[in-house]
Amino acid sequence: MTFGISVDAGAWRLHCDDFRDRVYAADAALIPVIKGHGYGLGQELLAREAMRMGVRAISVGTIHEVASVADIFSGDIVVLEPVDPRDEVAVAAWRAQIDAGRGERLIRTVACTEGLDFVIDTHPQPRVIIEGRTSMRRFGFAGPALREGWEWAAQAANEGRLRLLGLTLHLPIAPSNADFDEILQLVDEIGDDSAHVLLSHVDTRGIEILRRHKPTLRVSLRVGTGLWLGLRGALHAHGSVLAVHKVAKGDTVGYQRRRARRNGYVVVVSGGTAHGVGLTAPSPVVTARQRVVSFGVGLLEALGRAKSPFSYKGRDLWFVDTPHQHVSMLWLPASATPPAVGTALPADVRYTITRADSVLLR
């Protein structure tokens, strides 16, 4: 049986096209991000959709992801992870893509002087974007080093050794006015008010704010979640019921031989850790409400209870056992009518960590 995602293709594509058109109406370019698991939908499918949408460039997370999309999407590919010759495995992957004839299509992100030297040595006139370090403090040139890196790249461009395409900045999620001030400061740092700036986590309203101060800026928005997952109601994850077992109070269940607290049913459904089911990423605990929720979830898990993403007839189902690689074991009270084998149970999943067996556009 299958853990799958079905997509309301008409509604989803309408959303994606509307998103693109709103970015274009703001006189900006859209660069769809296609990385990781492809936001649960798969890199190949998203690459085909990017072709359908007619965008000129896409972004991938690392050089290792280029091969998944390069034969589907025919335009430019921005590699978000900065080039660094100290990463020997990544260097080998870069050389492999260049040897495969894709070097001209790849746009390299550079965040250190070693990266600038490397890109010039590996390909004639490579196309480069310089990353400035934002308050996210992840990658990028910071302070005076940003101006030095920009001027070095600009000089190399004047000498025909590379093509400098712009400044790339990765902002925190939901940027504040302080973040827009930071963008303007970084643009001032490079000294080019007409520079091409590639931004993450900025929307069309943010473009308007920036252009009030820098009307000559050329802007591209890199967008993943808001584009591909912005119409969540068009996406439906589900697992298939594989087996149903009636259990009595005291019966043992699962790997850990947990004892049933009462009579009921164990429902075995497709969808386990290999699909991202039951996996969670650390989340920031900032507000009092978040602390209470985090405490409550931790207490339930300490008591051996964890809510699954699956539901049946509007009822949220709990895990009986730790999710297995490909299946989950769920609890259903004896008072309920159990589902038949083959029934599709809806799953409320985090798509960015989901890997489905099947993605169907309907």
C-alpha positions in Angstrom: 0.0 0.0 0.0 1.0 3.6 -0.5 1.6 6.8 1.5 0.7 9.4 -1.1 -0.2 13.0 -1.8 -2.9 14.0 -4.1 -3.0 17.6 -5.5 -5.9 19.5 -6.8 -4.0 20.4 -9.9 -6.3 23.2 -11.2 -6.5 25.1 -7.9 -2.8 24.6 -7.1 -1.6 25.8 -10.5 -4.0 28.7 -10.4 -2.4 29.7 -7.1 1.2 29.3 -8.4 0.4 31.3 -11.5 -1.2 34.0 -9.5 1.8 34.1 -7.2 4.1 34.5 -10.2 1.9 37.3 -11.7 1.8 39.3 -8.4 5.6 39.2 -8.3 5.9 40.3 -11.9 3.4 43.1 -11.3 5.7 44.4 -8.6 8.4 44.6 -11.3 10.4 41.8 -9.8 11.6 38.4 -11.0 10.5 35.1 -9.4 13.0 32.4 -8.8 11.2 29.3 -7.5 13.1 27.3 -4.9 13.3 23.5 -5.5 15.3 21.9 -2.8 15.3 19.1 -0.2 12.3 16.7 -0.8 10.8 19.2 -3.2 8.4 20.4 -0.4 6.9 17.0 -0.3 6.0 17.0 -4.0 9.4 16.0 -5.4 12.1 18.0 -7.2 11.2 16.6 -10.6 7.6 17.6 -10.4 8.4 21.1 -9.3 11.0 21.5 -12.0 8.3 20.6 -14.6 5.9 23.1 -13.0 8.6 25.8 -13.2 9.0 25.1 -16.9 5.2 25.4 -17.3 5.2 28.7 -15.4 7.8 30.1 -17.8 10.3 31.3 -15.2 13.8 32.0 -16.3 15.6 30.5 -13.3 15.1 28.2 -10.3 17.1 27.7 -7.1 18.4 24.5 -5.6 19.8 24.1 -2.1 23.1 22.5 -2.9 25.2 21.4 -5.9 24.2 17.8 -5.2 20.6 18.6 -6.1 21.4 20.0 -9.6 21.3 16.6 -11.3 17.6 16.0 -10.2 16.3 19.1 -12.1 18.8 20.0 -14.8 17.4 17.7 -17.5 13.9 18.8 -16.8 14.3 22.6 -16.3 16.1 24.2 -19.2 16.8 27.6 -17.7 19.4 28.9 -15.2 19.9 27.2 -11.8 21.0 29.2 -8.8 22.9 27.1 -6.2 22.0 28.6 -2.8 24.8 27.0 -0.8 28.0 29.0 -1.2 30.9 27.6 -3.1 33.7 26.7 -0.8 36.8 24.8 -2.1 37.4 23.5 1.4 34.4 21.1 1.0 36.1 18.4 -1.1 32.9 16.4 -1.8 31.1 19.5 -3.0 34.1 20.5 -5.2 33.9 17.1 -6.9 30.2 17.6 -7.5 30.8 21.0 -9.0 33.5 19.6 -11.3 31.1 16.8 -12.4 28.3 19.3 -13.3 30.8 21.4 -15.2 32.1 18.3 -17.1 28.5 17.4 -17.9 28.2 20.7 -19.8 26.0 22.5 -17.2 28.6 25.0 -16.0 27.1 27.8 -18.1 23.6 27.4 -16.6 24.8 27.4 -13.0 24.8 30.6 -10.9 27.3 30.3 -8.1 26.8 31.9 -4.7 30.0 33.1 -3.2 30.4 34.0 0.5 34.2 33.9 1.0 37.3 35.0 -0.9 38.4 31.3 -1.3 35.1 30.8 -3.2 35.8 33.6 -5.6 39.2 32.2 -6.4 37.7 28.7 -6.9 34.9 29.7 -9.3 37.3 31.6 -11.6 39.7 28.6 -11.7 37.1 26.1 -12.6 35.1 27.7 -15.4 35.6 30.5 -17.9 33.6 33.6 -17.0 31.4 31.9 -14.3 28.2 33.7 -13.3 28.4 34.8 -9.6 26.2 36.3 -6.9 27.9 37.7 -3.8 26.2 36.8 -0.5 26.0 39.4 2.3 25.6 38.2 5.8 22.3 39.3 7.3 21.1 39.1 10.9 20.4 35.5 10.3 24.1 35.1 10.6 24.4 32.0 8.4 26.6 32.7 5.3 28.0 35.7 3.7 30.5 38.5 3.7 30.0 40.9 6.7 31.0 44.5 7.3 33.9 45.9 5.3 34.6 42.4 3.9 31.3 42.7 1.9 32.5 45.8 0.1 35.9 44.3 -0.5 34.4 41.1 -1.9 32.0 43.0 -4.1 34.8 45.3 -5.4 37.1 42.3 -6.0 34.3 40.6 -8.0 33.5 43.8 -9.9 37.1 44.2 -10.8 37.3 40.6 -12.0 34.2 41.1 -14.0 35.7 44.2 -15.7 38.7 42.0 -16.6 36.4 39.4 -18.1 37.2 36.7 -15.5 33.7 36.4 -14.2 30.2 37.8 -14.6 28.9 39.5 -11.5 25.1 39.1 -11.4 24.1 40.7 -8.1 23.9 40.6 -4.3 22.1 37.8 -2.5 20.6 38.2 1.0 18.8 35.6 3.1 16.5 37.2 5.6 14.8 35.7 8.7 11.3 34.5 8.2 8.7 37.3 8.3 11.2 40.1 8.1 10.6 43.2 10.2 11.3 46.9 9.4 14.7 46.4 10.9 15.4 43.7 8.3 14.5 46.1 5.5 16.8 48.7 7.0 19.5 46.0 7.0 18.9 45.3 3.3 19.3 49.0 2.5 22.5 49.2 4.7 24.0 46.2 2.8 23.2 47.8 -0.5 24.9 51.0 0.7 27.9 48.9 1.7 28.5 47.7 -1.9 27.8 51.2 -3.2 25.5 50.3 -6.1 21.9 51.5 -5.8 21.1 49.9 -9.1 22.4 46.5 -8.1 20.4 43.3 -8.7 19.4 42.0 -5.3 18.1 38.4 -4.8 16.1 38.1 -1.6 14.6 35.3 0.4 11.6 35.7 2.8 10.5 39.0 1.3 7.1 39.5 -0.3 5.8 42.1 -2.8 4.9 44.5 0.1 8.6 44.3 1.1 9.6 45.2 -2.5 7.5 48.4 -2.2 9.2 49.3 1.0 12.6 48.9 -0.5 11.9 50.8 -3.6 10.7 53.8 -1.7 14.3 54.2 -0.6 16.1 52.6 -3.6 13.9 53.0 -6.7 16.6 51.8 -9.0 17.1 48.4 -7.3 16.5 45.4 -9.4 14.9 42.7 -7.3 14.4 38.9 -7.6 12.4 36.9 -5.0 13.5 33.4 -4.2 10.4 31.6 -2.9 9.7 28.0 -2.0 7.1 27.5 0.8 4.9 30.4 -0.1 4.8 29.3 -3.7 4.5 25.5 -3.6 2.7 25.2 -0.3 0.8 28.5 -0.2 -2.5 26.8 -1.0 -2.4 24.1 1.6 -6.0 23.1 0.9 -5.0 21.9 -2.6 -2.7 19.2 -1.1 -4.0 16.1 0.6 -1.6 13.5 2.2 -3.0 10.1 3.1 -2.0 6.7 4.1 -3.7 3.4 3.2 -5.0 1.1 5.9 -3.0 -2.1 5.7 -4.5 -4.1 8.6 -6.9 -3.8 11.5 -6.5 -5.9 14.7 -8.9 -6.1 17.6 -7.1 -6.0 20.9 -8.3 -6.5 24.5 -7.1 -4.6 27.6 -3.7 -5.9 28.6 -2.7 -7.2 25.2 0.8 -6.3 24.1 1.3 -4.2 21.0 4.3 -3.0 18.9 8.1 -3.2 19.2 8.0 -2.1 22.8 5.3 -4.6 23.8 3.2 -1.8 25.3 0.0 -3.0 26.9 -3.4 -1.8 25.7 -5.0 0.3 28.4 -8.5 -0.7 27.2 -10.3 -2.6 24.5 -10.0 -1.3 21.0 -8.4 -1.7 17.6 -4.9 -1.3 16.3 -5.0 0.2 12.8 -1.9 -0.3 10.7 -1.5 2.4 8.1 1.1 3.1 5.4 3.3 6.0 6.3 6.3 5.9 8.6 9.6 7.6 9.4 10.8 6.9 5.8 8.0 9.2 4.7 8.6 11.8 7.3 5.7 10.7 9.5 6.3 11.1 13.2 9.4 13.2 12.5 9.6 16.7 14.0 12.2 19.5 13.7 13.2 21.6 16.7 10.9 24.6 16.9 11.6 28.0 18.6 9.9 28.4 22.0 9.5 32.1 22.4 6.0 33.0 23.6 4.3 31.8 26.8 1.8 29.9 24.8 4.5 28.1 22.9 6.1 27.1 26.2 2.9 25.7 27.5 2.3 23.7 24.3 5.9 22.4 24.3 5.5 21.4 28.0 2.2 19.6 27.3 3.5 17.7 24.3 6.6 16.6 26.2 4.5 15.5 29.2 2.3 13.3 27.0 5.3 11.8 25.3 6.8 11.0 28.7 3.6 9.2 29.5 3.9 7.2 26.3 1.3 9.0 24.3 1.9 10.8 21.0 -0.7 12.1 18.5 -0.3 10.9 15.0 -1.0 13.1 11.9 -3.7 10.7 10.8 -7.4 11.0 11.4 -10.5 8.9 10.8 -14.0 10.3 10.4 -12.9 13.6 11.9 -11.2 11.9 14.9 -7.5 12.5 15.5 -5.7 9.2 16.0 -2.9 8.5 18.5 0.2 6.3 17.9 0.1 3.0 19.6 3.9 2.5 19.0 6.8 4.5 17.7 6.2 4.9 13.9 8.1 2.3 11.9 10.0 3.0 8.8 7.0 2.5 6.4 4.0 2.0 8.6 2.4 3.5 11.7 0.3 1.7 14.3 -2.7 3.7 15.5 -5.2 3.3 18.3 -9.0 3.3 17.7 -11.4 2.9 20.6 -13.7 -0.1 20.7 -16.7 2.1 20.4 -15.7 3.2 16.9 -16.4 1.2 13.7 -12.9 0.4 12.3 -11.9 1.3 8.7 -11.7 -1.4 6.1 -8.3 -2.4 4.7 -7.6 -0.1 1.8 -9.3 2.9 3.3 -7.3 6.1 2.8 -6.7 8.0 6.1 -6.0 11.7 5.7 -2.7 12.9 7.3 -1.9 16.4 8.4 1.8 16.5 7.7 4.6 19.0 7.5 5.3 18.8 3.7 8.8 20.1 3.9 9.9 16.9 5.6 7.5 14.6 3.8 8.6 12.0 1.2 5.6 10.4 -0.5 5.5 7.1 -2.4 3.2 8.8 -4.9 2.2 12.3 -5.9 -0.8 12.5 -8.1 -2.1 15.7 -9.8 -5.8 15.4 -10.2 
